[in-house]
Amino acid sequence: MKKTIFLFCFCAVQLLQAQQTPLFSVYRDQWSILNPAAISNNFLLNNRSMTLSGTWHTQWWGLPESPRTQLLNWEYVADEKNSVFGAHVLNDQTGKIGQTGVYGRFAYRIKSGKRVVQSFTIGLSAGAVQYRARLSEIRFPDPSTQPLGDDRAIRPDIGVGIFYQYSNRYYAGLSVPQTFGLNTDFDAGKEDFTIRRIPHVYAVAGGYWSAPWLGNETSFIEPSVWIKYAPNSPLNVDANLRCQINELLWAGTGLNAGLGDQFSAALHFEAGLFFGEQVQMLNSQLKVGFGFDLPVTQSLATTFGAGGEVNLVYAFK
């Protein structure tokens, strides 16, 4: 009975998330996490080869112990060697289940074209993830029920991806996080259970269109889409439009939709500030971004409230 109750609660949370990997609101600043072959927009737009970033994300503000994610990320584009290097630390907690992973990343760019530069990038990420189950904190209505035990397990994790870039203006990519889908077995004392880690498929696409009428020659519009698929889960789509108004301000909006038997949708809003040459930061830039997701449909997946995200990105040559 203890095992059944816990697995029911855990599976419910996982089904509501529609996936096992962490989610991001301002996902365009997390391309390298979603796809190990992706190239940062700090390099594509501003030729800044080094990027350091931190992210804090939370889902379902109305639900106690809702999913929370923290991320630290580093990326370096060695353009002369056609290579991309990176590493990140990711912590994700949902209720009594959590994971912390440390990853390294390498990608190789194959360039082509004379008048217009194109590149096709192949990437691999590899790391180790510690999975945690704080089952002893679960309280059952029957006081005579013995509590479950805590457990931890460390497993390897690998992700692969491809990324196409055209003229530093248009991009598209395909990736498979949790490529091997290794299972995680927990020993909870008298009860054992297994979390089956399933591969996911991500597709991303977008581009940058100059829009000097928004502010000045640095202004642009960026439409983008992020499609997420996991077996036995509804297809999930993020479609967004971001506008850089000038060297100081950007803003965007969009829609997240779950396309299962029960349609769910959430409006997305984001905004941010740039700090660069205006504050005497030569050859570098600090970006502060905020994202907010507001459910607009009444479904099981959107009942628990809104979500939000804060990003800090520092890029330099």
C-alpha positions as CSV (number, residue, x, y, z in Angstrom):
1,M,0.0,0.0,0.0
2,K,2.8,2.4,0.9
3,K,4.5,1.7,-2.4
4,T,1.2,2.1,-4.4
5,I,0.4,5.5,-2.7
6,F,3.8,6.9,-3.4
7,L,4.0,5.7,-7.0
8,F,0.6,7.1,-7.7
9,C,1.6,10.5,-6.4
10,F,5.0,10.4,-8.2
11,C,3.5,9.3,-11.5
12,A,0.8,11.9,-11.3
13,V,3.5,14.6,-11.0
14,Q,5.5,13.2,-13.8
15,L,2.4,13.0,-16.1
16,L,1.5,16.6,-15.3
17,Q,5.0,17.7,-16.2
18,A,4.6,15.7,-19.5
19,Q,8.3,14.9,-19.3
20,Q,11.1,14.1,-16.9
21,T,13.7,16.6,-18.0
22,P,13.6,20.2,-16.5
23,L,11.6,22.9,-18.3
24,F,12.6,26.5,-19.0
25,S,10.5,29.6,-19.8
26,V,13.2,31.8,-21.5
27,Y,14.5,28.7,-23.4
28,R,16.4,30.7,-26.0
29,D,19.0,31.4,-23.4
30,Q,19.3,27.7,-22.7
31,W,19.8,26.2,-26.2
32,S,23.0,24.4,-25.1
33,I,21.1,22.6,-22.3
34,L,18.3,21.5,-24.6
35,N,20.6,20.6,-27.5
36,P,24.4,19.9,-27.0
37,A,25.0,21.0,-30.6
38,A,23.4,24.4,-30.2
39,I,25.4,27.7,-30.4
40,S,24.6,30.6,-28.1
41,N,22.9,33.6,-29.5
42,N,25.5,35.7,-27.8
43,F,28.0,34.3,-30.4
44,L,25.6,34.3,-33.3
45,L,24.4,37.9,-32.8
46,N,27.4,39.6,-31.1
47,N,30.4,37.3,-31.7
48,R,31.0,36.9,-28.0
49,S,32.7,33.5,-27.6
50,M,32.4,33.0,-23.8
51,T,29.1,32.8,-22.0
52,L,28.4,32.3,-18.3
53,S,24.8,32.0,-17.1
54,G,22.6,31.2,-14.1
55,T,18.9,30.3,-14.0
56,W,16.2,29.8,-11.4
57,H,12.9,28.4,-12.5
58,T,9.7,27.4,-10.7
59,Q,6.5,25.8,-11.8
60,W,3.0,25.8,-10.3
61,W,3.2,28.5,-7.6
62,G,-0.1,27.3,-6.1
63,L,1.3,23.8,-5.3
64,P,3.4,23.0,-2.3
65,E,6.8,21.5,-3.2
66,S,6.2,22.3,-6.8
67,P,9.0,21.7,-9.4
68,R,12.0,24.0,-9.0
69,T,15.1,24.1,-11.2
70,Q,18.5,25.8,-10.7
71,L,21.2,25.9,-13.4
72,L,24.7,27.1,-13.8
73,N,26.1,27.0,-17.4
74,W,29.4,27.8,-19.2
75,E,29.9,27.8,-23.0
76,Y,32.9,28.7,-25.2
77,V,32.9,28.9,-29.0
78,A,36.3,28.3,-30.4
79,D,35.5,29.6,-33.8
80,E,39.0,29.1,-35.3
81,K,38.8,25.4,-34.3
82,N,35.2,25.0,-35.4
83,S,34.5,23.6,-31.9
84,V,32.2,24.4,-29.0
85,F,32.9,23.5,-25.4
86,G,30.7,23.7,-22.4
87,A,29.7,22.4,-18.9
88,H,26.8,22.9,-16.6
89,V,25.4,21.9,-13.2
90,L,21.7,21.4,-13.0
91,N,19.5,20.8,-9.9
92,D,15.9,19.9,-10.1
93,Q,13.4,19.1,-7.3
94,T,9.8,18.0,-7.5
95,G,8.3,17.1,-4.1
96,K,10.3,14.3,-2.5
97,I,12.1,13.4,-5.8
98,G,15.2,15.4,-6.9
99,Q,18.2,15.2,-9.1
100,T,21.5,17.0,-9.4
101,G,23.6,16.5,-12.5
102,V,27.1,17.6,-13.7
103,Y,27.7,17.6,-17.4
104,G,30.4,18.3,-19.9
105,R,29.7,19.1,-23.6
106,F,31.6,19.1,-26.9
107,A,30.3,20.1,-30.4
108,Y,32.0,20.3,-33.8
109,R,31.0,22.7,-36.5
110,I,31.2,21.9,-40.2
111,K,31.1,25.2,-42.1
112,S,30.3,25.7,-45.8
113,G,29.5,28.5,-48.2
114,K,31.5,31.5,-49.5
115,R,29.1,34.4,-49.7
116,V,26.8,33.2,-46.9
117,V,28.3,31.2,-44.0
118,Q,26.4,28.1,-43.0
119,S,27.3,25.5,-40.4
120,F,26.1,22.1,-39.4
121,T,27.0,21.2,-35.8
122,I,27.1,17.8,-34.1
123,G,27.1,17.8,-30.3
124,L,27.4,15.4,-27.4
125,S,26.8,16.0,-23.7
126,A,27.8,13.5,-21.0
127,G,27.6,13.6,-17.2
128,A,26.6,11.9,-14.0
129,V,23.3,12.5,-12.2
130,Q,22.5,11.9,-8.6
131,Y,18.8,11.0,-8.1
132,R,17.3,11.5,-4.6
133,A,14.1,10.1,-3.0
134,R,13.2,11.6,0.4
135,L,10.6,9.0,1.1
136,S,10.9,9.2,4.9
137,E,9.2,12.6,4.8
138,I,5.9,11.1,3.4
139,R,3.3,11.0,6.1
140,F,0.5,8.5,5.9
141,P,-3.0,8.8,7.5
142,D,-2.6,5.6,9.4
143,P,-0.1,6.3,12.2
144,S,0.8,2.7,12.5
145,T,2.2,2.7,8.9
146,Q,5.9,2.4,8.9
147,P,7.6,5.2,7.0
148,L,9.6,4.5,3.8
149,G,13.3,5.0,3.7
150,D,15.4,7.5,1.9
151,D,17.7,6.5,-1.0
152,R,20.1,8.0,-3.5
153,A,21.5,6.7,-6.8
154,I,24.0,8.0,-9.3
155,R,23.6,7.2,-12.9
156,P,25.4,8.3,-16.1
157,D,23.5,10.4,-18.6
158,I,24.2,11.2,-22.3
159,G,22.5,13.5,-24.7
160,V,23.1,14.0,-28.5
161,G,22.0,16.7,-30.9
162,I,22.4,18.4,-34.3
163,F,22.2,22.1,-35.0
164,Y,22.0,24.0,-38.3
165,Q,22.8,27.7,-38.6
166,Y,22.5,29.9,-41.7
167,S,24.2,33.3,-41.9
168,N,24.0,33.8,-38.2
169,R,20.3,34.6,-38.7
170,Y,18.4,31.3,-38.9
171,Y,18.7,28.2,-36.9
172,A,17.1,24.7,-36.4
173,G,18.1,21.8,-34.3
174,L,17.1,18.3,-33.1
175,S,18.2,16.6,-29.9
176,V,17.6,13.6,-27.7
177,P,18.2,14.1,-24.0
178,Q,18.5,11.0,-21.8
179,T,19.5,9.1,-25.0
180,F,19.8,5.7,-23.4
181,G,16.9,6.0,-21.0
182,L,18.6,4.2,-18.1
183,N,16.4,3.1,-15.2
184,T,17.0,4.3,-11.6
185,D,16.3,1.8,-8.9
186,F,15.6,2.9,-5.3
187,D,15.7,0.8,-2.2
188,A,13.2,2.3,0.2
189,G,13.7,-0.1,3.1
190,K,11.0,-2.8,2.9
191,E,9.8,-1.5,-0.5
192,D,11.7,-1.1,-3.8
193,F,10.7,0.9,-6.8
194,T,12.1,2.0,-10.2
195,I,11.9,5.2,-12.1
196,R,12.1,4.5,-15.8
197,R,14.1,7.3,-17.5
198,I,12.8,7.6,-21.0
199,P,14.4,9.4,-24.0
200,H,12.9,12.7,-25.1
201,V,13.0,14.3,-28.5
202,Y,13.4,18.1,-28.8
203,A,13.1,20.2,-32.0
204,V,14.0,23.9,-32.1
205,A,13.8,26.5,-34.9
206,G,13.9,30.2,-35.2
207,G,15.5,33.3,-36.7
208,Y,16.5,36.9,-36.4
209,W,14.9,39.6,-38.6
210,S,16.3,43.2,-38.5
211,A,13.7,45.7,-37.3
212,P,15.3,49.2,-37.1
213,W,11.9,50.7,-36.9
214,L,11.6,49.3,-33.3
215,G,14.5,51.5,-32.0
216,N,17.7,51.5,-34.0
217,E,20.0,49.4,-36.2
218,T,20.5,46.8,-33.3
219,S,16.8,46.1,-33.1
220,F,15.5,42.7,-34.3
221,I,12.5,40.3,-34.1
222,E,13.1,36.7,-33.2
223,P,10.3,34.1,-33.7
224,S,11.1,30.7,-32.3
225,V,9.5,27.3,-31.6
226,W,10.4,24.5,-29.2
227,I,8.7,21.2,-29.7
228,K,8.9,18.5,-27.0
229,Y,8.0,14.8,-27.3
230,A,8.2,12.0,-24.8
231,P,6.6,8.6,-25.3
232,N,3.2,8.2,-23.7
233,S,2.9,11.9,-23.1
234,P,1.1,14.7,-25.0
235,L,3.1,16.6,-27.6
236,N,4.1,20.0,-26.1
237,V,4.9,23.1,-28.1
238,D,6.3,26.5,-27.2
239,A,5.9,29.2,-29.8
240,N,7.2,32.7,-29.0
241,L,8.1,36.1,-30.4
242,R,10.9,38.2,-28.9
243,C,11.8,41.7,-29.8
244,Q,15.0,43.5,-29.0
245,I,14.0,47.2,-29.0
246,N,17.5,48.7,-28.6
247,E,20.8,48.0,-26.8
248,L,19.1,48.2,-23.5
249,L,15.7,46.4,-23.6
250,W,14.0,43.3,-25.0
251,A,10.5,41.8,-24.5
252,G,8.5,38.9,-25.8
253,T,5.4,36.8,-25.6
254,G,4.1,33.5,-26.7
255,L,2.0,30.4,-26.0
256,N,2.7,27.0,-24.5
257,A,0.3,24.3,-25.6
258,G,-0.1,20.6,-24.6
259,L,-1.7,18.8,-27.5
260,G,-3.0,15.6,-25.8
261,D,-6.5,14.3,-25.3
262,Q,-7.1,17.3,-23.0
263,F,-5.8,20.5,-24.5
264,S,-3.9,22.8,-22.2
265,A,-2.4,26.2,-22.8
266,A,-0.5,28.9,-21.0
267,L,0.5,32.4,-22.1
268,H,4.1,33.3,-21.9
269,F,5.6,36.7,-21.2
270,E,9.2,37.7,-20.9
271,A,11.4,40.9,-20.7
272,G,14.9,41.8,-19.9
273,L,17.7,44.4,-19.8
274,F,21.1,44.6,-21.4
275,F,24.1,46.2,-19.7
276,G,27.1,46.7,-22.0
277,E,28.8,49.7,-23.5
278,Q,26.3,52.0,-21.9
279,V,27.8,51.2,-18.5
280,Q,31.4,51.0,-19.8
281,M,31.4,47.2,-20.2
282,L,33.6,47.0,-23.3
283,N,33.5,43.8,-25.3
284,S,31.1,42.2,-22.8
285,Q,27.5,42.3,-21.9
286,L,25.3,41.4,-18.9
287,K,21.7,40.3,-19.6
288,V,19.0,40.1,-16.9
289,G,15.8,38.2,-18.1
290,F,12.5,37.4,-16.5
291,G,9.9,34.9,-17.7
292,F,6.3,34.3,-16.6
293,D,3.8,31.6,-17.7
294,L,0.1,32.1,-17.0
295,P,-2.3,29.1,-17.5
296,V,-5.4,30.0,-19.6
297,T,-7.2,26.7,-19.7
298,Q,-8.9,24.7,-17.0
299,S,-7.2,21.3,-17.1
300,L,-5.4,19.1,-14.7
301,A,-2.0,20.3,-15.9
302,T,-2.8,24.0,-15.4
303,T,-4.7,23.9,-12.2
304,F,-1.8,24.5,-9.9
305,G,-0.9,28.0,-11.0
306,A,1.6,30.1,-12.8
307,G,5.4,29.6,-13.2
308,G,8.3,32.0,-13.4
309,E,12.0,32.2,-14.2
310,V,14.9,34.5,-13.7
311,N,18.1,34.4,-15.9
312,L,21.5,36.1,-15.5
313,V,23.8,35.9,-18.6
314,Y,27.3,37.3,-18.9
315,A,29.0,37.1,-22.3
316,F,32.4,38.4,-23.4
317,K,35.0,37.8,-26.1
